[in-house]
Amino acid sequence: MSRVVRWTAAVAAALLITGCGSGSAHSSGSSGSRADDGKGSSGASTPAPQDGDHPGLPASLTAQKLTWSGCKGASAQGGGWQCATMKAPLDWSKPDGETIGLALIRSKATGGNRTGSLLFNFGGPGGSGVSTMPSYASLVSQLHKRYDLVSWDPRGVGASEGIRCRSDKAIQAAEAIDATPDDDAEVKAYLDDATDFGQGCARAAGKLLTHVSTTDTARDMDLMRQVLGDRTMHYFGISYGTELGGVYAHLFPEKVGRLVLDAVVDPTADILGQAKNQTLGFQRALDNYLKSTGQDPQQGTQKIAKLLKRIDAKPLPTSSGRKLTQTLALTGIVLPLYTKESWPVLTSALASAQSGDGSELLRLADEYNDRDAAGHYGTTTHSQRVISCLDDRQRPTAGQVRALLPEFEKISPVFGDFLGWDAAGWCHNWPVTGEFDHPEVSAPGAAPVLVVGNTGDPATPYEGARRMADGLGQGVGVELTWKGQGHGAYGSGSTCVDSAVNAYLLNNTVPNDGKVCS
């Protein structure tokens, strides 16, 4: 199971309801030299940026013009999607050196009075913006009238030198490894597998392994802003995208335009802190789900915990012939907690599992793990791990986690063990050292940044929103709270939230700090 700071999992949960997929869109363009006034036809190039934005970068980067052309897989969804590739330094400390190609996607503003580009990051880390942007466009139709909708695959993701650390066969084999080890032999197998995964990433990524950090991507964003022809950055970051937005604001406070951070990662938490936050968040979401079905949350939680213990001892059969392990079962429970609309799916899957059939929970786990019917896995988890392990300096040991397990289990009998052990295994014996204990987001002098928290958010508990707003600094971070359910607030059914965000992005109307939408 991959880490659960993933807004893209909410997309997958939503697709459980609609029964459709988002498709993929990969760049078929390359850098070119055609001019574009921002209103031109398909195939036109982005205007050259203003001089002086990045005085240390060569003109081959700062003056590059993007050639936009049709996208593979995205055109069928409408919206006039175009794709291009932007060059960025592989190593930002050597801007004259080797470059990396970053895949971009955009759809031009549909109305008049264009404000500029609105850049989206949908979380992960490791989520593909190129694939997700077309699916998300209908939720931001009002914003589309004034903004070019733009997203990208960050370095190490998807069409931007995406990293695959393991074969499909090896991924499936690893599903048998217990991610909540019960004895020394299982601990060894778990940590050995983590080591093997990291070695596979190092082989696959090569020199890129040390150049996929959040800081690297934030610098890519500012080059992107310049190449797109925008004087300031207008940005919508979701889940991990909020951390990326906070880091951007810290590095480039004078370039902050209108930034929305929704489903906010707590910037004050280290690896163990994030694990505890998520344990609390998912248990809170599970309690709310159980209440909605008329169950006592404590009794319902114990019932699910007992089910997981039975599956740990004896995995359940499924219609596919594969076995539902405890880890896969837990993954299947996690996915529908991302959106309230998916709760009935969870009810059905749990009932089937209680009666001895793991097929429905396995299907949910496969959705989360990006596994298709043919047994092919996506690489989101690979990129997610490569990026976060380059960011995070802390490497908790098995001994440290063992000592903390009672604390995790007290927070959640269902999720505590897994998220505790995940803190030890995620970056265990990683080939490179991480950069920080937690991200720096202070942005003195920046324009106001709208920080949106949801009290029922499972993956990024709402307490993180206040901490992000405070971290950005007085007069910069502005908190908006929604008393709702699911991962993220915008586009989730609150007219109050949507109106406040739209007014900020469209009219630069900043709500009062602490505004609550119920």
CORKA-V156313 format. One record per residue. N is the residue number from 1. RES is the residue in three letters. PHI is phi in whole degrees, 0 to 359 (NA if undefined). BURIAL is b if it has 16 or more other ideal C-beta (glycine too) atoms within 10 Angstrom, else e. D_LAST is the distance of its C-alpha to the last C-alpha in Angstrom with 1 decimal. Layout:
BEGIN
N|RES|PHI|BURIAL|D_LAST, N|RES|PHI|BURIAL|D_LAST
END
This chain:
BEGIN
1|MET|NA|b|33.2, 2|SER|274|b|31.8, 3|ARG|301|b|29.3, 4|VAL|254|b|25.7, 5|VAL|272|b|24.3, 6|ARG|220|b|24.5, 7|TRP|293|b|22.0, 8|THR|299|b|24.9, 9|ALA|294|b|24.5, 10|ALA|294|b|21.2, 11|VAL|298|b|23.3, 12|ALA|299|b|25.8, 13|ALA|296|b|23.2, 14|ALA|296|b|22.1, 15|LEU|291|b|25.8, 16|LEU|297|b|26.3, 17|ILE|280|e|24.4, 18|THR|277|e|26.3, 19|GLY|73|e|29.5, 20|CYS|233|e|30.4, 21|GLY|248|e|31.2, 22|SER|269|b|30.6, 23|GLY|72|e|34.3, 24|SER|230|b|35.6, 25|ALA|223|b|36.8, 26|HIS|245|b|39.4, 27|SER|296|b|41.0, 28|SER|242|b|44.4, 29|GLY|260|b|44.9, 30|SER|212|e|46.5, 31|SER|295|b|47.0, 32|GLY|211|b|49.0, 33|SER|223|e|50.1, 34|ARG|282|e|49.1, 35|ALA|276|e|47.4, 36|ASP|210|b|44.0, 37|ASP|267|e|42.7, 38|GLY|89|b|39.1, 39|LYS|231|e|39.7, 40|GLY|284|e|42.6, 41|SER|277|e|43.3, 42|SER|302|e|42.6, 43|GLY|100|e|44.7, 44|ALA|288|b|44.6, 45|SER|258|b|44.2, 46|THR|288|b|41.7, 47|PRO|295|b|43.3, 48|ALA|296|b|44.8, 49|PRO|285|b|42.7, 50|GLN|288|e|43.4, 51|ASP|291|e|46.1, 52|GLY|95|e|45.4, 53|ASP|294|b|41.9, 54|HIS|229|b|43.4, 55|PRO|297|e|46.9, 56|GLY|273|e|47.7, 57|LEU|263|b|47.2, 58|PRO|290|e|50.0, 59|ALA|297|e|50.0, 60|SER|299|e|50.0, 61|LEU|261|b|46.3, 62|THR|290|b|45.1, 63|ALA|257|e|47.0, 64|GLN|294|b|46.4, 65|LYS|242|b|45.4, 66|LEU|275|b|43.3, 67|THR|265|b|44.8, 68|TRP|264|b|42.1, 69|SER|213|e|43.1, 70|GLY|300|e|41.8, 71|CYS|259|b|39.8, 72|LYS|288|e|40.9, 73|GLY|91|b|38.4, 74|ALA|267|b|35.7, 75|SER|297|b|37.6, 76|ALA|294|e|37.2, 77|GLN|269|b|33.4, 78|GLY|73|e|34.1, 79|GLY|91|b|32.6, 80|GLY|62|e|35.9, 81|TRP|288|b|35.5, 82|GLN|232|b|38.0, 83|CYS|234|b|38.9, 84|ALA|204|b|40.9, 85|THR|236|b|42.0, 86|MET|252|b|41.7, 87|LYS|274|b|44.1, 88|ALA|222|b|43.0, 89|PRO|297|b|45.0, 90|LEU|299|b|45.2, 91|ASP|243|e|45.6, 92|TRP|293|b|43.9, 93|SER|278|e|46.6, 94|LYS|229|e|49.2, 95|PRO|296|b|47.9, 96|ASP|270|e|51.4, 97|GLY|269|e|51.6, 98|GLU|298|e|50.4, 99|THR|245|b|47.4, 100|ILE|234|b|44.8, 101|GLY|267|b|43.5, 102|LEU|250|b|39.7, 103|ALA|279|b|38.5, 104|LEU|242|b|36.2, 105|ILE|223|b|34.6, 106|ARG|210|b|33.5, 107|SER|225|b|32.8, 108|LYS|293|b|33.6, 109|ALA|306|b|31.4, 110|THR|269|b|31.6, 111|GLY|242|e|31.5, 112|GLY|272|e|33.3, 113|ASN|55|e|32.6, 114|ARG|297|e|32.0, 115|THR|274|b|30.2, 116|GLY|153|b|31.5, 117|SER|267|b|30.7, 118|LEU|242|b|27.2, 119|LEU|271|b|28.0, 120|PHE|244|b|25.9, 121|ASN|234|b|26.1, 122|PHE|263|b|24.4, 123|GLY|105|b|25.0, 124|GLY|131|b|27.5, 125|PRO|297|b|29.5, 126|GLY|115|b|31.8, 127|GLY|285|b|29.7, 128|SER|274|b|31.6, 129|GLY|289|b|30.1, 130|VAL|297|b|33.0, 131|SER|280|b|32.2, 132|THR|274|b|28.4, 133|MET|306|b|28.0, 134|PRO|299|b|29.3, 135|SER|290|b|26.9, 136|TYR|271|b|23.9, 137|ALA|300|b|25.2, 138|SER|296|e|23.7, 139|LEU|284|e|20.1, 140|VAL|241|b|21.2, 141|SER|298|e|23.5, 142|GLN|293|e|22.3, 143|LEU|292|b|23.1, 144|HIS|298|b|26.3, 145|LYS|296|e|27.6, 146|ARG|250|b|28.0, 147|TYR|239|b|28.4, 148|ASP|290|b|30.8, 149|LEU|277|b|28.7, 150|VAL|228|b|30.5, 151|SER|216|b|30.4, 152|TRP|201|b|33.1, 153|ASP|268|b|34.3, 154|PRO|300|b|34.6, 155|ARG|307|b|38.0, 156|GLY|86|b|38.8, 157|VAL|237|b|36.4, 158|GLY|52|b|37.4, 159|ALA|279|b|39.7, 160|SER|254|b|39.8, 161|GLU|58|b|42.4, 162|GLY|304|b|40.2, 163|ILE|258|b|41.5, 164|ARG|245|b|42.4, 165|CYS|267|b|43.4, 166|ARG|213|b|44.5, 167|SER|283|e|46.0, 168|ASP|301|e|44.3, 169|LYS|297|e|46.9, 170|ALA|290|e|46.2, 171|ILE|297|b|42.4, 172|GLN|295|e|42.9, 173|ALA|298|e|45.5, 174|ALA|289|b|43.1, 175|GLU|297|b|40.7, 176|ALA|281|e|43.2, 177|ILE|281|b|42.7, 178|ASP|284|b|40.6, 179|ALA|276|b|37.7, 180|THR|233|b|37.4, 181|PRO|300|b|41.1, 182|ASP|255|e|42.7, 183|ASP|212|e|46.1, 184|ASP|298|e|48.0, 185|ALA|294|e|49.2, 186|GLU|290|e|45.6, 187|VAL|298|b|44.5, 188|LYS|298|e|47.4, 189|ALA|297|b|46.7, 190|TYR|296|b|43.0, 191|LEU|287|b|44.0, 192|ASP|297|e|47.0, 193|ASP|295|b|44.7, 194|ALA|298|b|42.5, 195|THR|298|e|45.6, 196|ASP|298|e|46.9, 197|PHE|297|b|43.6, 198|GLY|298|b|43.8, 199|GLN|295|e|47.5, 200|GLY|295|b|46.7, 201|CYS|295|b|44.1, 202|ALA|297|b|46.7, 203|ARG|296|e|49.3, 204|ALA|287|b|47.1, 205|ALA|273|b|45.6, 206|GLY|60|e|48.7, 207|LYS|295|e|48.3, 208|LEU|293|b|44.8, 209|LEU|304|b|43.6, 210|THR|263|b|43.5, 211|HIS|225|b|41.9, 212|VAL|235|b|38.6, 213|SER|286|b|36.4, 214|THR|298|b|33.1, 215|THR|297|b|35.1, 216|ASP|301|b|37.5, 217|THR|290|b|34.7, 218|ALA|298|b|33.1, 219|ARG|292|b|36.6, 220|ASP|302|b|36.9, 221|MET|300|b|33.8, 222|ASP|288|b|35.3, 223|LEU|296|b|38.5, 224|MET|300|b|36.6, 225|ARG|305|b|35.0, 226|GLN|293|b|38.5, 227|VAL|293|b|40.1, 228|LEU|286|b|37.5, 229|GLY|91|b|38.4, 230|ASP|260|b|35.2, 231|ARG|288|e|35.7, 232|THR|230|e|32.3, 233|MET|269|b|30.0, 234|HIS|252|b|26.9, 235|TYR|213|b|25.1, 236|PHE|232|b|22.1, 237|GLY|250|b|22.2, 238|ILE|236|b|20.4, 239|SER|59|b|20.8, 240|TYR|306|b|24.4, 241|GLY|301|b|24.3, 242|THR|286|b|22.2, 243|GLU|297|b|25.2, 244|LEU|299|b|27.5, 245|GLY|295|b|25.7, 246|GLY|295|b|25.8, 247|VAL|295|b|29.5, 248|TYR|301|b|30.2, 249|ALA|299|b|28.8, 250|HIS|294|b|31.0, 251|LEU|284|b|34.0, 252|PHE|227|b|33.7, 253|PRO|300|b|31.6, 254|GLU|287|e|33.7, 255|LYS|260|b|32.8, 256|VAL|291|b|29.0, 257|GLY|260|b|27.7, 258|ARG|241|b|24.1, 259|LEU|244|b|22.7, 260|VAL|248|b|19.3, 261|LEU|241|b|18.8, 262|ASP|240|b|16.2, 263|ALA|67|b|16.2, 264|VAL|269|b|18.1, 265|VAL|286|b|21.3, 266|ASP|290|b|22.1, 267|PRO|283|b|25.1, 268|THR|268|b|26.5, 269|ALA|265|b|27.1, 270|ASP|272|b|30.5, 271|ILE|301|b|31.2, 272|LEU|293|b|31.0, 273|GLY|296|e|27.9, 274|GLN|296|b|26.2, 275|ALA|297|b|27.6, 276|LYS|293|b|26.1, 277|ASN|302|b|22.7, 278|GLN|289|b|22.8, 279|THR|301|b|24.2, 280|LEU|296|b|21.3, 281|GLY|297|b|18.8, 282|PHE|288|b|20.6, 283|GLN|293|b|21.2, 284|ARG|299|b|17.5, 285|ALA|294|b|16.9, 286|LEU|296|b|20.0, 287|ASP|302|b|18.9, 288|ASN|295|b|15.7, 289|TYR|298|b|18.1, 290|LEU|297|b|20.7, 291|LYS|300|e|18.4, 292|SER|294|e|17.6, 293|THR|263|e|21.4, 294|GLY|85|e|22.1, 295|GLN|266|e|23.7, 296|ASP|288|e|23.8, 297|PRO|303|e|22.4, 298|GLN|293|e|25.5, 299|GLN|292|e|27.9, 300|GLY|296|b|26.4, 301|THR|297|b|26.5, 302|GLN|297|e|30.1, 303|LYS|297|e|31.1, 304|ILE|291|b|29.9, 305|ALA|298|b|31.6, 306|LYS|294|e|34.8, 307|LEU|300|b|34.7, 308|LEU|296|b|34.5, 309|LYS|295|e|37.5, 310|ARG|296|e|39.5, 311|ILE|292|b|38.8, 312|ASP|299|b|39.9, 313|ALA|285|e|43.2, 314|LYS|211|e|43.7, 315|PRO|306|b|41.7, 316|LEU|274|b|40.9, 317|PRO|287|e|42.8, 318|THR|225|b|41.2, 319|SER|293|e|42.4, 320|SER|278|e|43.0, 321|GLY|94|e|45.5, 322|ARG|280|b|43.4, 323|LYS|262|b|42.3, 324|LEU|270|b|38.7, 325|THR|277|b|38.8, 326|GLN|300|b|36.4, 327|THR|295|b|35.0, 328|LEU|294|b|34.6, 329|ALA|297|b|32.9, 330|LEU|297|b|30.4, 331|THR|298|b|29.8, 332|GLY|295|b|29.2, 333|ILE|286|b|26.6, 334|VAL|298|b|24.7, 335|LEU|305|b|24.5, 336|PRO|290|b|22.3, 337|LEU|285|b|19.8, 338|TYR|289|b|18.9, 339|THR|221|b|17.1, 340|LYS|300|b|15.6, 341|GLU|296|b|17.9, 342|SER|269|b|20.9, 343|TRP|302|b|20.4, 344|PRO|299|e|23.0, 345|VAL|296|b|25.4, 346|LEU|295|b|25.2, 347|THR|303|e|25.9, 348|SER|295|e|29.0, 349|ALA|294|b|30.2, 350|LEU|293|b|30.0, 351|ALA|297|e|31.9, 352|SER|295|b|34.5, 353|ALA|294|b|34.9, 354|GLN|299|e|35.3, 355|SER|268|e|38.1, 356|GLY|101|e|39.8, 357|ASP|246|b|38.8, 358|GLY|267|b|37.0, 359|SER|298|b|37.0, 360|GLU|290|b|33.3, 361|LEU|295|b|32.1, 362|LEU|294|b|34.8, 363|ARG|298|b|33.6, 364|LEU|295|b|30.1, 365|ALA|297|b|31.8, 366|ASP|295|b|33.9, 367|GLU|300|b|31.0, 368|TYR|295|b|29.5, 369|ASN|276|b|32.9, 370|ASP|60|b|33.7, 371|ARG|254|b|36.7, 372|ASP|269|e|38.0, 373|ALA|295|e|40.2, 374|ALA|274|e|43.4, 375|GLY|90|e|42.4, 376|HIS|269|e|41.7, 377|TYR|253|b|39.0, 378|GLY|285|b|37.1, 379|THR|249|b|37.3, 380|THR|305|b|33.7, 381|THR|297|b|34.2, 382|HIS|296|b|37.4, 383|SER|296|b|36.0, 384|GLN|303|b|33.0, 385|ARG|288|b|35.5, 386|VAL|299|b|37.9, 387|ILE|289|b|35.4, 388|SER|292|b|33.5, 389|CYS|283|b|36.9, 390|LEU|280|b|38.2, 391|ASP|287|b|35.2, 392|ASP|278|b|35.1, 393|ARG|278|e|38.1, 394|GLN|290|b|37.4, 395|ARG|230|b|39.3, 396|PRO|300|b|38.5, 397|THR|270|e|41.5, 398|ALA|299|b|41.7, 399|GLY|296|e|42.9, 400|GLN|298|e|40.0, 401|VAL|291|b|37.5, 402|ARG|305|e|39.6, 403|ALA|294|e|39.3, 404|LEU|266|b|35.5, 405|LEU|304|e|35.0, 406|PRO|303|e|34.6, 407|GLU|293|e|31.7, 408|PHE|297|b|30.0, 409|GLU|292|b|30.9, 410|LYS|293|e|29.4, 411|ILE|294|b|26.0, 412|SER|206|b|26.4, 413|PRO|294|b|29.4, 414|VAL|271|b|28.5, 415|PHE|259|b|27.7, 416|GLY|300|b|29.3, 417|ASP|301|b|32.9, 418|PHE|297|b|32.2, 419|LEU|289|b|30.1, 420|GLY|293|b|32.5, 421|TRP|294|b|35.5, 422|ASP|301|b|33.9, 423|ALA|297|b|33.9, 424|ALA|276|b|37.6, 425|GLY|269|b|38.5, 426|TRP|302|b|36.4, 427|CYS|244|b|38.7, 428|HIS|299|b|41.6, 429|ASN|54|e|44.9, 430|TRP|292|b|43.3, 431|PRO|294|b|46.1, 432|VAL|232|b|44.6, 433|THR|277|e|43.1, 434|GLY|284|b|39.4, 435|GLU|267|e|38.6, 436|PHE|211|e|36.1, 437|ASP|282|e|34.3, 438|HIS|204|b|31.0, 439|PRO|288|b|30.3, 440|GLU|267|e|30.8, 441|VAL|235|b|28.1, 442|SER|300|b|29.0, 443|ALA|222|b|29.3, 444|PRO|301|e|30.8, 445|GLY|88|e|31.3, 446|ALA|286|b|28.9, 447|ALA|294|b|26.7, 448|PRO|302|b|23.0, 449|VAL|246|b|21.3, 450|LEU|272|b|17.6, 451|VAL|248|b|16.3, 452|VAL|247|b|13.1, 453|GLY|245|b|11.9, 454|ASN|237|b|10.0, 455|THR|295|b|9.9, 456|GLY|254|b|11.6, 457|ASP|289|b|14.1, 458|PRO|281|b|17.6, 459|ALA|271|b|19.9, 460|THR|230|b|18.6, 461|PRO|308|b|16.6, 462|TYR|297|b|13.9, 463|GLU|302|b|16.3, 464|GLY|295|b|18.4, 465|ALA|294|b|16.2, 466|ARG|295|b|17.0, 467|ARG|292|b|20.6, 468|MET|293|b|20.9, 469|ALA|300|b|19.8, 470|ASP|294|b|22.2, 471|GLY|295|b|24.9, 472|LEU|296|b|24.9, 473|GLY|119|b|25.8, 474|GLN|299|e|25.1, 475|GLY|82|e|24.3, 476|VAL|252|b|23.8, 477|GLY|283|b|20.7, 478|VAL|238|b|17.5, 479|GLU|266|b|14.3, 480|LEU|237|b|10.9, 481|THR|249|b|8.3, 482|TRP|245|b|5.8, 483|LYS|272|e|4.9, 484|GLY|224|b|7.2, 485|GLN|232|b|10.9, 486|GLY|101|b|14.0, 487|HIS|270|b|15.8, 488|GLY|101|b|14.3, 489|ALA|239|b|11.3, 490|TYR|296|b|13.2, 491|GLY|75|e|14.5, 492|SER|256|b|12.4, 493|GLY|112|e|11.0, 494|SER|262|b|8.2, 495|THR|297|e|10.0, 496|CYS|298|b|8.1, 497|VAL|296|b|9.2, 498|ASP|299|b|12.5, 499|SER|294|e|13.3, 500|ALA|294|b|13.0, 501|VAL|294|b|15.1, 502|ASN|297|b|17.5, 503|ALA|297|e|18.1, 504|TYR|292|b|19.0, 505|LEU|286|b|21.2, 506|LEU|270|b|22.8, 507|ASN|240|e|23.2, 508|ASN|59|e|22.8, 509|THR|270|e|20.2, 510|VAL|268|b|18.6, 511|PRO|290|b|15.2, 512|ASN|295|e|15.4, 513|ASP|299|b|15.5, 514|GLY|96|e|12.6, 515|LYS|303|b|10.0, 516|VAL|239|e|6.3, 517|CYS|251|b|3.8, 518|SER|249|e|0.0
END
